[in-house]
Amino acid sequence: MKNTIRTLINCCFIMLGIFLIIHRRVFSALITGEPMPEPPEWHKKFLCCGKKEET
């Protein structure tokens, strides 16, 4: 049980590190006040925030 919990915690830290590396430009823009970088095309397809509504 102890090894399982340790393994789960290690996996969470690895996934957090990968998340931070992937989103480093976004965090940099938030901290410095620069405009947000344009998301990649595949990201726009899967998330509703990237879709533009036609009026």
DRENSE-530173 format. One record per residue: x, y, z of N, C-alpha, C in turn; residue in one letter; chain; residue number from 1. Coordinates in Angstrom, 1 decimal, decimal comma, always signed. Layout:
BEGIN
+--------+--------+--------+--------+--------+--------+--------+--------+--------+------+------+-------+
!    n_X !    n_Y !    n_Z !   ca_X !   ca_Y !   ca_Z !    c_X !    c_Y !    c_Z ! bafi ! papa ! selum !
+--------+--------+--------+--------+--------+--------+--------+--------+--------+------+------+-------+
!      X !      Y !      Z !      X !      Y !      Z !      X !      Y !      Z !    A !    A !   NUM !
...
+--------+--------+--------+--------+--------+--------+--------+--------+--------+------+------+-------+
end
This chain:
BEGIN
+--------+--------+--------+--------+--------+--------+--------+--------+--------+------+------+-------+
!    n_X !    n_Y !    n_Z !   ca_X !   ca_Y !   ca_Z !    c_X !    c_Y !    c_Z ! bafi ! papa ! selum !
+--------+--------+--------+--------+--------+--------+--------+--------+--------+------+------+-------+
!   +0,8 !   -1,2 !   +0,0 !   +0,0 !   +0,0 !   +0,0 !   +0,9 !   +1,3 !   +0,0 !    M !    A !     1 !
!   +1,9 !   +1,2 !   +0,8 !   +2,8 !   +2,4 !   +0,9 !   +3,5 !   +2,6 !   -0,5 !    K !    A !     2 !
!   +3,9 !   +1,6 !   -1,2 !   +4,5 !   +1,7 !   -2,5 !   +3,5 !   +2,3 !   -3,5 !    N !    A !     3 !
!   +2,3 !   +1,9 !   -3,4 !   +1,3 !   +2,3 !   -4,4 !   +1,0 !   +3,8 !   -4,2 !    T !    A !     4 !
!   +0,9 !   +4,3 !   -3,0 !   +0,7 !   +5,7 !   -2,7 !   +1,9 !   +6,5 !   -3,2 !    I !    A !     5 !
!   +3,1 !   +6,0 !   -2,9 !   +4,3 !   +6,7 !   -3,4 !   +4,4 !   +6,8 !   -4,9 !    R !    A !     6 !
!   +4,0 !   +5,7 !   -5,6 !   +4,0 !   +5,7 !   -7,0 !   +3,0 !   +6,7 !   -7,6 !    T !    A !     7 !
!   +1,8 !   +6,7 !   -7,0 !   +0,8 !   +7,7 !   -7,4 !   +1,3 !   +9,1 !   -7,2 !    L !    A !     8 !
!   +1,9 !   +9,4 !   -6,1 !   +2,4 !  +10,8 !   -5,9 !   +3,5 !  +11,1 !   -6,9 !    I !    A !     9 !
!   +4,4 !  +10,2 !   -7,2 !   +5,5 !  +10,4 !   -8,2 !   +4,9 !  +10,6 !   -9,5 !    N !    A !    10 !
!   +3,8 !   +9,9 !   -9,9 !   +3,2 !  +10,1 !  -11,2 !   +2,5 !  +11,5 !  -11,3 !    C !    A !    11 !
!   +1,9 !  +11,9 !  -10,2 !   +1,3 !  +13,2 !  -10,2 !   +2,4 !  +14,3 !  -10,3 !    C !    A !    12 !
!   +3,5 !  +14,2 !   -9,7 !   +4,6 !  +15,2 !   -9,9 !   +5,2 !  +15,2 !  -11,3 !    F !    A !    13 !
!   +5,3 !  +14,0 !  -11,9 !   +5,7 !  +13,9 !  -13,3 !   +4,8 !  +14,6 !  -14,2 !    I !    A !    14 !
!   +3,5 !  +14,3 !  -14,0 !   +2,4 !  +15,0 !  -14,9 !   +2,4 !  +16,5 !  -14,7 !    M !    A !    15 !
!   +2,6 !  +16,9 !  -13,4 !   +2,6 !  +18,4 !  -13,1 !   +3,8 !  +19,0 !  -13,8 !    L !    A !    16 !
!   +5,0 !  +18,4 !  -13,8 !   +6,1 !  +18,9 !  -14,5 !   +5,9 !  +19,0 !  -16,0 !    G !    A !    17 !
!   +5,3 !  +18,0 !  -16,6 !   +5,0 !  +18,0 !  -18,0 !   +4,0 !  +19,1 !  -18,3 !    I !    A !    18 !
!   +3,0 !  +19,3 !  -17,5 !   +2,0 !  +20,4 !  -17,7 !   +2,7 !  +21,7 !  -17,7 !    F !    A !    19 !
!   +3,6 !  +21,9 !  -16,7 !   +4,3 !  +23,2 !  -16,6 !   +5,2 !  +23,5 !  -17,7 !    L !    A !    20 !
!   +5,8 !  +22,5 !  -18,3 !   +6,7 !  +22,6 !  -19,4 !   +5,9 !  +23,0 !  -20,7 !    I !    A !    21 !
!   +4,8 !  +22,3 !  -20,8 !   +3,9 !  +22,6 !  -22,0 !   +3,3 !  +24,0 !  -22,0 !    I !    A !    22 !
!   +2,9 !  +24,4 !  -20,8 !   +2,3 !  +25,7 !  -20,7 !   +3,2 !  +26,8 !  -20,2 !    H !    A !    23 !
!   +4,5 !  +26,7 !  -20,4 !   +5,4 !  +27,7 !  -19,9 !   +5,2 !  +29,1 !  -20,5 !    R !    A !    24 !
!   +4,8 !  +29,1 !  -21,8 !   +4,6 !  +30,4 !  -22,5 !   +3,4 !  +31,1 !  -21,9 !    R !    A !    25 !
!   +2,3 !  +30,4 !  -21,6 !   +1,1 !  +30,9 !  -21,1 !   +1,4 !  +31,5 !  -19,7 !    V !    A !    26 !
!   +2,1 !  +30,8 !  -18,8 !   +2,4 !  +31,3 !  -17,5 !   +3,3 !  +32,5 !  -17,6 !    F !    A !    27 !
!   +4,2 !  +32,5 !  -18,5 !   +5,1 !  +33,7 !  -18,7 !   +4,3 !  +34,9 !  -19,1 !    S !    A !    28 !
!   +3,3 !  +34,7 !  -20,0 !   +2,5 !  +35,8 !  -20,4 !   +1,6 !  +36,3 !  -19,3 !    A !    A !    29 !
!   +1,1 !  +35,4 !  -18,4 !   +0,3 !  +35,9 !  -17,3 !   +1,2 !  +36,7 !  -16,3 !    L !    A !    30 !
!   +2,4 !  +36,3 !  -16,1 !   +3,3 !  +37,0 !  -15,1 !   +3,7 !  +38,3 !  -15,6 !    I !    A !    31 !
!   +4,1 !  +38,4 !  -16,9 !   +4,7 !  +39,6 !  -17,4 !   +3,6 !  +40,6 !  -18,0 !    T !    A !    32 !
!   +2,4 !  +40,1 !  -18,1 !   +1,3 !  +40,9 !  -18,7 !   +1,3 !  +41,0 !  -20,2 !    G !    A !    33 !
!   +2,0 !  +40,2 !  -20,9 !   +2,0 !  +40,2 !  -22,3 !   +0,7 !  +39,5 !  -22,8 !    E !    A !    34 !
!   +0,4 !  +39,7 !  -24,1 !   -0,8 !  +39,0 !  -24,6 !   -0,6 !  +37,5 !  -24,6 !    P !    A !    35 !
!   -1,7 !  +36,8 !  -24,5 !   -1,6 !  +35,3 !  -24,5 !   -1,1 !  +34,8 !  -25,8 !    M !    A !    36 !
!   -0,3 !  +33,7 !  -25,9 !   +0,1 !  +33,1 !  -27,1 !   -1,1 !  +32,4 !  -27,8 !    P !    A !    37 !
!   -1,1 !  +32,4 !  -29,1 !   -2,1 !  +31,7 !  -29,9 !   -2,1 !  +30,2 !  -29,7 !    E !    A !    38 !
!   -3,2 !  +29,6 !  -29,3 !   -3,2 !  +28,1 !  -29,1 !   -3,0 !  +27,4 !  -30,5 !    P !    A !    39 !
!   -2,5 !  +26,2 !  -30,4 !   -2,3 !  +25,4 !  -31,6 !   -3,7 !  +25,0 !  -32,2 !    P !    A !    40 !
!   -3,7 !  +24,7 !  -33,5 !   -4,9 !  +24,3 !  -34,2 !   -5,6 !  +23,1 !  -33,5 !    E !    A !    41 !
!   -4,9 !  +22,1 !  -33,1 !   -5,6 !  +20,9 !  -32,5 !   -6,2 !  +21,3 !  -31,2 !    W !    A !    42 !
!   -5,7 !  +22,3 !  -30,5 !   -6,2 !  +22,7 !  -29,3 !   -7,5 !  +23,4 !  -29,5 !    H !    A !    43 !
!   -7,6 !  +24,2 !  -30,5 !   -8,9 !  +24,9 !  -30,8 !  -10,0 !  +24,0 !  -31,2 !    K !    A !    44 !
!   -9,7 !  +22,8 !  -31,7 !  -10,8 !  +21,9 !  -32,1 !  -11,4 !  +21,3 !  -30,9 !    K !    A !    45 !
!  -10,7 !  +21,0 !  -29,9 !  -11,2 !  +20,2 !  -28,7 !  -11,7 !  +21,1 !  -27,6 !    F !    A !    46 !
!  -11,4 !  +22,3 !  -27,5 !  -11,9 !  +23,1 !  -26,4 !  -12,8 !  +24,2 !  -26,9 !    L !    A !    47 !
!  -13,9 !  +24,5 !  -26,2 !  -14,9 !  +25,4 !  -26,6 !  -14,4 !  +26,8 !  -26,6 !    C !    A !    48 !
!  -13,4 !  +27,1 !  -25,7 !  -12,9 !  +28,5 !  -25,6 !  -12,2 !  +29,0 !  -26,9 !    C !    A !    49 !
!  -11,7 !  +28,0 !  -27,7 !  -11,0 !  +28,4 !  -29,0 !  -12,0 !  +28,6 !  -30,1 !    G !    A !    50 !
!  -13,2 !  +28,1 !  -30,0 !  -14,2 !  +28,2 !  -31,1 !  -14,8 !  +29,6 !  -31,1 !    K !    A !    51 !
!  -14,9 !  +30,1 !  -32,2 !  -15,6 !  +31,5 !  -32,4 !  -17,0 !  +31,3 !  -32,8 !    K !    A !    52 !
!  -17,9 !  +31,9 !  -32,1 !  -19,3 !  +31,8 !  -32,5 !  -19,6 !  +32,8 !  -33,6 !    E !    A !    53 !
!  -20,4 !  +32,3 !  -34,5 !  -20,8 !  +33,2 !  -35,6 !  -22,1 !  +33,8 !  -35,3 !    E !    A !    54 !
!  -22,2 !  +35,1 !  -35,5 !  -23,5 !  +35,8 !  -35,2 !  -24,2 !  +36,2 !  -36,4 !    T !    A !    55 !
+--------+--------+--------+--------+--------+--------+--------+--------+--------+------+------+-------+
end
